[in-house]
Amino acid sequence: MTIVDEFLLNLESERGLSQRTLDAYRSDLNPFLDHIRLRAKTVEKLDSSDVASFFIKLKRRNLTGATLARKGAAIRAFSGYLCREGVTSVDCTSAIDFESTVPQRLPKVLTPDQIERLLKAPGCSSHIGVRDSAMIELMYSSGLRVSELVELQMGQLDLVDGYVRPFGKGRKERVVPVSKKACELLNDYLAHVRPSLIGGRPSNSYVFLSTTGHLLSRQDFWLAIKKYAVTAGVSTSITPHTLRHSFATHLLSGGADLRVIQEMLGHVSVTTTQRYTKVDSGRLRDLYDKLHPRA
């Protein structure tokens, strides 16, 4: 077992990360280890210059800010693990400010009018339209991640009191309110559509099902969002995560407390949630420039 295998096993046992996340960590760390080997180094001799030189190499490839940030987070976690386990004497990332080297992109959000058009796009003339309407409404009203949405199970829904209990990163459960409109659409879907999608197949516990009665994939929902964006006349560059960004930004614009938004989104650190304050400030600037006579 390699040191990376041990690190990933530690992440799985301590933080309960999914296999998909663990695979992403491995994918980000393997090029870093190749870089170390090219420098004729071992992990035991790892230092900040190894990390800095690797990051310089990454930036020359014109990777997106999100990709650079993800790789930096993987290296930071790995280095911290090596230090805690006594493999290295110091955390070689402690002196590196990843945030200042990564260009920060503001989350893309939709306006309330665009959201309204997107929510109406699926319609209710077909079973798939009813299902997709319920999914989009739930995602926007509760700020779920797309993985949390498609993997939602019946036992996590409480449509009487209007709550959903998703399992987020690290399998941490949280309680998030569901809007009345989302509850209405979900009740309609569960009563009239879901039984038809199951058909004569063995029942399963997932809320949202494909046309074959199985778990709906994230890719299927992503393609559906793209299609409905065209129907609604909204930018086709949106993704399911755009609904999550819009949920948080619109709550903040309405006066919601940042800590409350953090709790509903399932962010471990409020620092992650704070980026939505920048989005809101940017929108205020646009409004000021358009409307103020002295702008």
Residue frames relative to the residue before (quaternion, step in Angstrom):
aa qw qx qy qz dx dy dz
M 1.0000 0.0000 0.0000 0.0000 0.00 0.00 0.00
T 0.3638 -0.7434 0.5224 0.2049 3.58 -0.80 1.04
I 0.6665 -0.4925 0.3709 0.4192 3.55 -1.30 0.22
V 0.6168 0.5296 -0.3448 0.4693 3.60 1.13 -0.61
D 0.6157 0.5377 -0.3371 0.4671 3.59 1.03 -0.78
E 0.6576 0.5052 -0.3002 0.4714 3.57 0.96 -0.90
F 0.6403 0.5266 -0.3153 0.4618 3.57 1.00 -0.83
L 0.6851 0.4795 -0.2857 0.4681 3.58 0.89 -0.93
L 0.6167 0.5308 -0.3391 0.4722 3.57 1.06 -0.70
N 0.6300 0.5278 -0.3205 0.4709 3.56 1.07 -0.77
L 0.6468 0.5163 -0.3140 0.4653 3.58 0.98 -0.86
E 0.6604 0.5198 -0.3060 0.4472 3.55 0.97 -0.89
S 0.7271 0.4378 -0.2484 0.4669 3.58 0.89 -0.91
E 0.7296 0.4406 -0.2463 0.4613 3.58 0.96 -0.85
R 0.8126 0.2555 -0.1057 0.5130 3.57 0.95 -0.87
G 0.4014 -0.7600 0.4442 0.2530 3.56 1.26 -0.03
L 0.2446 0.8053 -0.5090 0.1806 3.59 1.09 0.66
S 0.5317 -0.6357 0.4610 0.3173 3.55 -1.15 0.68
Q 0.6479 -0.5177 0.3841 0.4058 3.56 -1.26 0.35
R 0.6080 0.5624 -0.3455 0.4411 3.57 1.09 -0.71
T 0.6706 0.4840 -0.2906 0.4813 3.58 0.99 -0.84
L 0.6395 0.5227 -0.3219 0.4629 3.57 1.00 -0.81
D 0.6343 0.5203 -0.3269 0.4691 3.58 1.02 -0.77
A 0.6343 0.5259 -0.3270 0.4628 3.57 1.06 -0.75
Y 0.6182 0.5315 -0.3354 0.4721 3.60 1.03 -0.79
R 0.6654 0.5040 -0.3064 0.4576 3.59 0.88 -0.93
S 0.6554 0.5253 -0.3027 0.4505 3.56 0.96 -0.91
D 0.6855 0.4702 -0.2826 0.4788 3.60 1.06 -0.72
L 0.7022 0.4854 -0.2710 0.4449 3.58 1.05 -0.72
N 0.5884 0.6122 -0.3799 0.3670 3.61 1.02 -0.67
P 0.6701 0.4682 -0.3279 0.4736 3.67 0.86 -0.77
F 0.6123 0.5461 -0.3505 0.4517 3.59 1.09 -0.64
L 0.6624 0.4931 -0.3003 0.4775 3.58 0.98 -0.83
D 0.6043 0.5332 -0.3501 0.4775 3.59 1.11 -0.67
H 0.6357 0.5377 -0.3155 0.4552 3.57 1.03 -0.85
I 0.6420 0.5216 -0.3169 0.4641 3.57 1.01 -0.83
R 0.6595 0.5150 -0.3081 0.4527 3.56 0.95 -0.90
L 0.6313 0.5311 -0.3298 0.4590 3.58 1.05 -0.74
R 0.6793 0.4495 -0.2739 0.5113 3.57 1.20 -0.54
A 0.4389 -0.7185 0.4302 0.3257 3.58 1.35 0.23
K 0.4768 0.6464 -0.4396 0.4019 3.55 1.01 0.92
T 0.2599 -0.7084 0.6231 0.2055 3.54 -1.36 0.22
V 0.6610 -0.5111 0.3514 0.4224 3.59 -1.21 0.34
E 0.5968 0.5749 -0.3670 0.4227 3.59 1.11 -0.58
K 0.7412 0.3762 -0.2020 0.5180 3.60 1.15 -0.62
L 0.3070 0.7897 -0.4805 0.2265 3.55 1.30 0.27
D 0.0577 0.7883 -0.6122 0.0234 3.60 -1.02 0.79
S 0.7444 -0.4437 0.2697 0.4197 3.57 -1.30 0.19
S 0.6020 0.5717 -0.3693 0.4177 3.59 1.09 -0.58
D 0.6051 0.5524 -0.3518 0.4527 3.58 1.12 -0.62
V 0.6695 0.4884 -0.2880 0.4799 3.55 0.97 -0.89
A 0.6671 0.5167 -0.3026 0.4432 3.58 0.88 -0.96
S 0.6821 0.4842 -0.2951 0.4618 3.59 0.89 -0.91
F 0.6248 0.5282 -0.3361 0.4666 3.58 1.08 -0.69
F 0.6672 0.5027 -0.3018 0.4594 3.56 0.96 -0.88
I 0.6053 0.5407 -0.3506 0.4673 3.61 1.07 -0.68
K 0.6397 0.5244 -0.3116 0.4676 3.56 1.02 -0.85
L 0.6512 0.5181 -0.3143 0.4568 3.58 0.98 -0.85
K 0.6693 0.5157 -0.3073 0.4378 3.58 0.91 -0.91
R 0.6132 0.5535 -0.3477 0.4435 3.59 1.12 -0.56
R 0.6407 0.5273 -0.3183 0.4583 3.57 1.23 -0.40
N 0.3939 -0.7516 0.4503 0.2778 3.59 1.31 0.05
L 0.1980 0.7820 -0.5559 0.2005 3.56 0.92 0.93
T 0.5870 -0.5795 0.4235 0.3745 3.55 -1.19 0.47
G 0.6498 -0.5224 0.3847 0.3960 3.55 -1.24 0.42
A 0.6401 0.5355 -0.3243 0.4454 3.56 1.02 -0.81
T 0.6559 0.5086 -0.3097 0.4639 3.58 1.01 -0.83
L 0.6487 0.5105 -0.3105 0.4714 3.57 0.97 -0.85
A 0.6545 0.5154 -0.3122 0.4566 3.57 0.96 -0.86
R 0.6531 0.5176 -0.3145 0.4546 3.58 0.98 -0.83
K 0.6678 0.4913 -0.2992 0.4724 3.57 0.94 -0.88
G 0.6325 0.5292 -0.3272 0.4614 3.57 1.04 -0.75
A 0.6475 0.5178 -0.3149 0.4620 3.57 1.02 -0.81
A 0.6409 0.5237 -0.3231 0.4589 3.59 1.02 -0.78
I 0.6734 0.4851 -0.2969 0.4724 3.58 0.93 -0.89
R 0.6324 0.5315 -0.3338 0.4541 3.59 1.00 -0.78
A 0.6653 0.4977 -0.3031 0.4667 3.59 0.93 -0.90
F 0.6526 0.5189 -0.3044 0.4606 3.59 0.98 -0.86
S 0.6678 0.4991 -0.2980 0.4649 3.57 0.93 -0.91
G 0.6347 0.5283 -0.3253 0.4607 3.57 1.02 -0.78
Y 0.6340 0.5253 -0.3181 0.4699 3.56 1.05 -0.81
L 0.6479 0.5244 -0.3200 0.4502 3.62 0.91 -0.90
C 0.6646 0.5053 -0.2986 0.4624 3.56 1.00 -0.85
R 0.6668 0.5059 -0.3028 0.4558 3.58 0.92 -0.92
E 0.7099 0.4514 -0.2516 0.4784 3.57 1.05 -0.77
G 0.5128 -0.6774 0.3993 0.3445 3.59 1.26 -0.03
V 0.3907 0.7123 -0.4900 0.3160 3.58 1.25 0.30
T 0.7606 0.1304 -0.0819 0.6307 3.56 1.13 -0.77
S 0.5316 -0.6543 0.4397 0.3096 3.56 -1.16 0.52
V 0.7914 0.1245 -0.0653 0.5950 3.61 1.14 -0.58
D 0.5124 -0.5954 0.5147 0.3436 3.53 -1.31 0.39
C 0.3122 -0.8063 0.4738 0.1670 3.58 -0.33 1.24
T 0.6531 0.4949 -0.3358 0.4645 3.63 1.21 -0.07
S 0.4598 0.7243 -0.4337 0.2756 3.60 1.25 -0.21
A 0.7226 0.4233 -0.2465 0.4878 3.60 1.11 -0.62
I 0.6317 0.5327 -0.3301 0.4564 3.59 1.27 0.01
D 0.2344 -0.7607 0.5940 0.1170 3.55 -0.82 1.06
F 0.2317 -0.8093 0.5256 0.1226 3.56 -0.01 1.28
E 0.6347 0.5759 -0.3407 0.3865 3.57 0.95 -0.87
S 0.6864 0.4886 -0.2967 0.4495 3.59 0.96 -0.83
T 0.6890 0.4668 -0.2839 0.4762 3.59 1.17 -0.45
V 0.6764 0.4589 -0.2871 0.4994 3.57 1.28 -0.21
P 0.3972 -0.7107 0.5178 0.2629 3.63 -0.69 1.00
Q 0.3060 -0.7830 0.5181 0.1575 3.56 -0.70 1.09
R 0.1451 -0.7845 0.5992 0.0663 3.56 -0.63 1.12
L 0.4147 -0.7005 0.5186 0.2616 3.53 -0.93 0.89
P 0.5525 -0.6160 0.4370 0.3527 3.60 -1.01 0.73
K 0.4262 -0.6785 0.5345 0.2690 3.56 -1.05 0.76
V 0.0177 -0.8016 0.5973 -0.0197 3.57 -0.83 0.99
L 0.3972 -0.6861 0.5578 0.2455 3.53 -1.28 0.45
T 0.5022 -0.6118 0.5057 0.3431 3.56 -1.19 0.46
P 0.6572 -0.4977 0.3674 0.4305 3.61 -1.18 0.33
D 0.6393 0.5218 -0.3328 0.4564 3.60 1.03 -0.73
Q 0.6502 0.5017 -0.3150 0.4757 3.60 0.98 -0.79
I 0.6179 0.5345 -0.3355 0.4689 3.57 1.04 -0.77
E 0.6467 0.5321 -0.3170 0.4452 3.57 0.92 -0.94
R 0.6769 0.4848 -0.2924 0.4704 3.58 0.93 -0.87
L 0.6469 0.5173 -0.3175 0.4616 3.57 1.02 -0.80
L 0.6518 0.5272 -0.3138 0.4458 3.58 0.99 -0.83
K 0.6952 0.4651 -0.2716 0.4760 3.58 1.11 -0.64
A 0.5141 0.7136 -0.3888 0.2744 3.58 1.19 -0.53
P 0.6792 0.5001 -0.3398 0.4162 3.69 0.79 -0.80
G 0.2582 -0.7757 0.5321 0.2200 3.58 1.03 -0.74
C 0.3789 -0.7261 0.5278 0.2250 3.56 -1.30 0.02
S 0.4062 0.7397 -0.4523 0.2887 3.56 1.21 0.50
S 0.7650 0.2375 -0.1567 0.5778 3.59 1.25 -0.19
H 0.6507 -0.5120 0.3836 0.4090 3.55 -1.26 0.36
I 0.6579 0.5041 -0.3131 0.4638 3.58 0.97 -0.84
G 0.6279 0.5340 -0.3344 0.4568 3.59 1.03 -0.72
V 0.6433 0.5103 -0.3161 0.4751 3.59 0.99 -0.84
R 0.6550 0.5105 -0.3076 0.4646 3.58 0.93 -0.90
D 0.7118 0.4644 -0.2703 0.4523 3.56 0.77 -1.02
S 0.5952 0.5516 -0.3594 0.4608 3.60 1.09 -0.64
A 0.6623 0.4992 -0.2985 0.4722 3.57 0.97 -0.90
M 0.6599 0.5181 -0.3109 0.4465 3.59 0.97 -0.82
I 0.6828 0.4814 -0.2900 0.4669 3.58 0.86 -0.96
E 0.6543 0.5102 -0.3124 0.4627 3.58 0.95 -0.87
L 0.6610 0.5010 -0.3100 0.4647 3.58 0.95 -0.85
M 0.6629 0.5130 -0.3155 0.4448 3.58 0.89 -0.88
Y 0.6966 0.4579 -0.2827 0.4745 3.58 0.91 -0.86
S 0.7013 0.4792 -0.2852 0.4441 3.60 0.96 -0.78
S 0.7883 0.3055 -0.1534 0.5116 3.60 1.18 -0.49
G 0.4155 -0.7477 0.4457 0.2639 3.60 1.24 -0.07
L 0.2669 0.7924 -0.5119 0.1968 3.60 1.10 0.59
R 0.4738 -0.5843 0.5619 0.3441 3.53 -1.29 0.41
V 0.6097 -0.5744 0.3835 0.3888 3.59 -1.11 0.58
S 0.6288 0.5238 -0.3478 0.4574 3.62 1.04 -0.68
E 0.6382 0.5181 -0.3226 0.4692 3.59 1.05 -0.76
L 0.6420 0.5394 -0.3143 0.4451 3.57 1.06 -0.79
V 0.7477 0.4117 -0.2442 0.4603 3.59 0.66 -1.07
E 0.7147 0.4273 -0.2565 0.4907 3.61 1.16 -0.53
L 0.3766 0.7424 -0.4756 0.2844 3.58 1.30 0.15
Q 0.1835 -0.7926 0.5747 0.0882 3.57 -0.94 0.93
M 0.7029 -0.5078 0.3042 0.3944 3.53 -1.22 0.59
G 0.6708 0.5241 -0.2995 0.4309 3.58 0.99 -0.81
Q 0.6429 0.5264 -0.3218 0.4539 3.58 1.26 -0.24
L 0.6277 0.5304 -0.3255 0.4676 3.57 1.31 -0.06
D 0.0071 0.7526 -0.6585 0.0018 3.56 -1.05 0.84
L 0.0679 -0.8502 0.5220 -0.0008 3.54 0.14 1.32
V 0.5217 0.6110 -0.4211 0.4210 3.58 1.27 -0.09
D 0.7768 0.2786 -0.1429 0.5464 3.56 0.86 -0.99
G 0.4683 -0.7199 0.4133 0.3028 3.59 1.27 -0.12
Y 0.5279 0.6000 -0.4354 0.4145 3.58 0.75 1.08
V 0.1331 -0.7382 0.6512 0.1150 3.50 -1.33 0.40
R 0.1980 -0.7903 0.5731 0.0886 3.59 -1.00 0.81
P 0.0386 -0.8334 0.5514 0.0006 3.61 0.19 1.23
F 0.3517 -0.6716 0.6006 0.2543 3.52 -1.30 0.40
G 0.2049 -0.8135 0.5377 0.0846 3.57 -0.49 1.20
K 0.7918 -0.2493 0.2115 0.5159 3.54 -1.20 -0.55
G 0.7955 0.2252 -0.1999 0.5259 3.54 -0.95 0.90
R 0.4816 -0.6892 0.4105 0.3530 3.57 1.34 0.33
K 0.3621 0.7225 -0.5037 0.3053 3.56 1.08 0.72
E 0.3083 -0.7682 0.5381 0.1589 3.55 -0.75 1.09
R 0.0001 -0.7706 0.6372 0.0114 3.55 -1.11 0.70
V 0.3649 -0.7101 0.5584 0.2253 3.57 -1.25 0.39
V 0.0183 -0.8097 0.5846 -0.0479 3.57 -0.72 1.12
P 0.4745 -0.6763 0.4795 0.2957 3.61 -0.91 0.86
V 0.2225 -0.7418 0.6181 0.1348 3.56 -1.25 0.56
S 0.4845 -0.6825 0.4617 0.2938 3.60 -0.85 0.91
K 0.6326 -0.5367 0.3962 0.3935 3.57 -1.24 0.44
K 0.6380 0.5267 -0.3296 0.4548 3.57 1.00 -0.81
A 0.6483 0.5079 -0.3206 0.4680 3.59 0.96 -0.82
C 0.6316 0.5276 -0.3296 0.4627 3.60 1.01 -0.79
E 0.6415 0.5266 -0.3223 0.4553 3.59 0.98 -0.84
L 0.6885 0.4768 -0.2812 0.4685 3.56 0.87 -0.96
L 0.6424 0.5211 -0.3179 0.4634 3.58 1.04 -0.76
N 0.6454 0.5133 -0.3226 0.4646 3.58 0.95 -0.83
D 0.6391 0.5189 -0.3163 0.4714 3.58 1.03 -0.82
Y 0.6626 0.5043 -0.2960 0.4680 3.58 0.94 -0.93
L 0.6941 0.4859 -0.2847 0.4484 3.60 0.84 -0.97
A 0.6988 0.4798 -0.2750 0.4537 3.58 1.04 -0.76
H 0.8414 0.2596 -0.0853 0.4663 3.58 0.85 -0.95
V 0.7563 0.3938 -0.2082 0.4791 3.60 1.12 -0.50
R 0.6680 0.5327 -0.3203 0.4092 3.57 0.76 -1.01
P 0.6430 0.5120 -0.3516 0.4482 3.67 0.88 -0.77
S 0.6471 0.5173 -0.3218 0.4584 3.59 1.06 -0.72
L 0.6472 0.5163 -0.3207 0.4601 3.58 1.04 -0.75
I 0.6311 0.5136 -0.3288 0.4795 3.58 1.11 -0.67
G 0.1104 -0.8267 0.5393 0.1164 3.57 0.98 -0.90
G 0.7674 -0.3237 0.2549 0.4913 3.56 -0.91 -0.90
R 0.4576 0.6967 -0.4442 0.3285 3.57 1.28 0.16
P 0.6255 -0.5030 0.4102 0.4330 3.57 -1.22 0.28
S 0.4738 -0.6936 0.4646 0.2804 3.57 -0.85 0.95
N 0.1053 -0.7584 0.6338 0.1091 3.55 -1.23 0.46
S 0.5922 -0.6442 0.3823 0.2969 3.55 -1.24 0.38
Y 0.4893 0.6687 -0.4427 0.3427 3.61 1.22 -0.06
V 0.5066 -0.6642 0.4624 0.2971 3.56 -1.02 0.84
F 0.8080 0.2351 -0.1034 0.5302 3.56 0.69 -1.09
L 0.1049 -0.8279 0.5509 -0.0075 3.53 -0.68 1.18
S 0.5049 -0.6188 0.5100 0.3195 3.53 -1.27 0.50
T 0.6916 -0.4640 0.3393 0.4373 3.56 -1.28 0.04
T 0.6726 0.4559 -0.2989 0.5005 3.59 1.26 -0.27
G 0.5766 -0.6360 0.3557 0.3695 3.57 1.28 0.25
H 0.5930 0.5677 -0.3632 0.4406 3.58 1.25 0.32
L 0.7284 -0.3979 0.3196 0.4571 3.55 -1.35 0.00
L 0.3855 -0.7123 0.5437 0.2201 3.56 -0.88 1.00
S 0.3767 -0.7438 0.5048 0.2238 3.60 -0.86 0.90
R 0.6220 -0.5288 0.4248 0.3911 3.55 -1.28 0.40
Q 0.6383 0.5408 -0.3248 0.4411 3.58 1.03 -0.78
D 0.6174 0.5415 -0.3388 0.4592 3.59 1.06 -0.76
F 0.6865 0.4684 -0.2915 0.4736 3.57 0.89 -0.89
W 0.6086 0.5528 -0.3455 0.4525 3.60 1.05 -0.74
L 0.6670 0.4924 -0.2956 0.4746 3.59 0.94 -0.90
A 0.6275 0.5359 -0.3325 0.4566 3.56 1.07 -0.75
I 0.6370 0.5251 -0.3226 0.4631 3.58 0.97 -0.87
K 0.6273 0.5393 -0.3259 0.4576 3.58 0.98 -0.86
K 0.6702 0.5058 -0.2937 0.4569 3.57 0.90 -0.97
Y 0.7021 0.4617 -0.2771 0.4659 3.57 0.87 -0.93
A 0.5747 0.5742 -0.3781 0.4440 3.60 1.16 -0.51
V 0.6368 0.5114 -0.3201 0.4801 3.57 1.04 -0.78
T 0.6487 0.5236 -0.3064 0.4595 3.57 0.93 -0.93
A 0.7283 0.4366 -0.2280 0.4764 3.58 0.98 -0.89
G 0.4439 -0.6982 0.4567 0.3270 3.58 1.24 -0.18
V 0.4634 0.6508 -0.4486 0.4004 3.55 1.18 0.67
S 0.6693 -0.5093 0.3543 0.4089 3.58 -1.16 0.58
T 0.3945 -0.7401 0.4974 0.2218 3.57 -0.83 1.00
S 0.5368 0.6232 -0.4160 0.3879 3.60 1.24 0.04
I 0.4924 0.6639 -0.4424 0.3479 3.59 1.23 -0.04
T 0.1965 -0.7409 0.6324 0.1121 3.52 -1.32 0.48
P 0.6901 -0.4337 0.3339 0.4735 3.61 -1.19 0.07
H 0.6296 0.5527 -0.3429 0.4248 3.60 1.06 -0.71
T 0.5279 0.6245 -0.4081 0.4060 3.59 1.23 -0.41
L 0.6195 0.5386 -0.3402 0.4587 3.59 1.08 -0.68
R 0.6397 0.5154 -0.3162 0.4745 3.59 1.04 -0.79
H 0.6460 0.5050 -0.3158 0.4775 3.58 0.97 -0.84
S 0.6646 0.5102 -0.3039 0.4536 3.58 0.95 -0.89
F 0.5974 0.5703 -0.3412 0.4488 3.57 1.06 -0.81
A 0.7126 0.4568 -0.2609 0.4641 3.58 0.80 -1.04
T 0.6727 0.5060 -0.3002 0.4488 3.58 0.90 -0.90
H 0.6754 0.4873 -0.2990 0.4658 3.59 0.94 -0.84
L 0.6079 0.5287 -0.3519 0.4766 3.60 1.10 -0.63
L 0.6613 0.5067 -0.3010 0.4639 3.56 0.93 -0.93
S 0.6420 0.5222 -0.3165 0.4637 3.59 0.99 -0.82
G 0.6920 0.4770 -0.2681 0.4709 3.55 1.13 -0.70
G 0.6451 -0.5669 0.3082 0.4093 3.59 1.26 0.06
A 0.3939 0.7278 -0.4856 0.2816 3.61 1.23 0.20
D 0.5211 -0.6333 0.4789 0.3132 3.56 -1.14 0.71
L 0.5718 -0.6278 0.4127 0.3295 3.56 -1.00 0.88
R 0.6507 0.5221 -0.3207 0.4486 3.60 1.01 -0.78
V 0.6196 0.5306 -0.3396 0.4682 3.57 1.10 -0.68
I 0.6478 0.5052 -0.3107 0.4781 3.57 0.98 -0.85
Q 0.6095 0.5535 -0.3388 0.4554 3.58 1.02 -0.81
E 0.6715 0.5031 -0.2941 0.4578 3.57 0.91 -0.95
M 0.6913 0.4826 -0.2878 0.4543 3.59 0.90 -0.89
L 0.6817 0.4714 -0.2863 0.4808 3.58 1.08 -0.68
G 0.4024 -0.7293 0.4662 0.2980 3.57 1.18 -0.47
H 0.3322 0.7392 -0.5143 0.2807 3.58 1.13 0.64
V 0.4590 -0.6748 0.5055 0.2802 3.57 -0.94 0.87
S 0.7946 0.1923 -0.0801 0.5703 3.57 0.94 -0.92
V 0.5009 -0.6523 0.4807 0.3042 3.56 -1.04 0.78
T 0.5082 0.6482 -0.4165 0.3849 3.59 1.23 -0.38
T 0.6331 0.5270 -0.3267 0.4634 3.58 1.03 -0.77
T 0.6792 0.4951 -0.2851 0.4607 3.56 1.00 -0.84
Q 0.5954 0.6240 -0.3543 0.3613 3.58 1.10 -0.68
R 0.5373 0.6298 -0.4232 0.3682 3.60 1.12 -0.36
Y 0.6063 0.5655 -0.3611 0.4269 3.57 1.17 -0.49
T 0.5607 0.5676 -0.3999 0.4512 3.59 1.18 -0.35
K 0.6295 0.5245 -0.3347 0.4654 3.58 1.10 -0.66
V 0.6178 0.5347 -0.3383 0.4669 3.57 1.05 -0.77
D 0.6813 0.4936 -0.2909 0.4556 3.56 0.86 -0.99
S 0.6422 0.5152 -0.3229 0.4668 3.58 0.99 -0.81
G 0.6339 0.5372 -0.3256 0.4512 3.56 1.05 -0.75
R 0.6541 0.4990 -0.3079 0.4778 3.57 1.02 -0.78
L 0.6241 0.5277 -0.3377 0.4669 3.58 1.04 -0.72
R 0.6281 0.5351 -0.3297 0.4589 3.57 1.04 -0.79
D 0.6476 0.5206 -0.3175 0.4569 3.57 0.96 -0.87
L 0.6578 0.5080 -0.3048 0.4652 3.55 0.97 -0.91
Y 0.6404 0.5315 -0.3195 0.4531 3.56 0.98 -0.86
D 0.6740 0.5066 -0.2920 0.4515 3.57 0.90 -0.96
K 0.6929 0.4789 -0.2740 0.4641 3.56 1.07 -0.74
L 0.8087 0.3671 -0.1352 0.4392 3.55 0.92 -0.94
H 0.6736 0.5051 -0.3206 0.4340 3.60 1.01 -0.69
P 0.4895 -0.7009 0.4337 0.2846 3.62 -0.78 1.00
R 0.7293 0.4022 -0.2408 0.4984 3.60 1.15 -0.50
A 0.4102 0.7220 -0.4764 0.2890 3.59 1.23 0.11
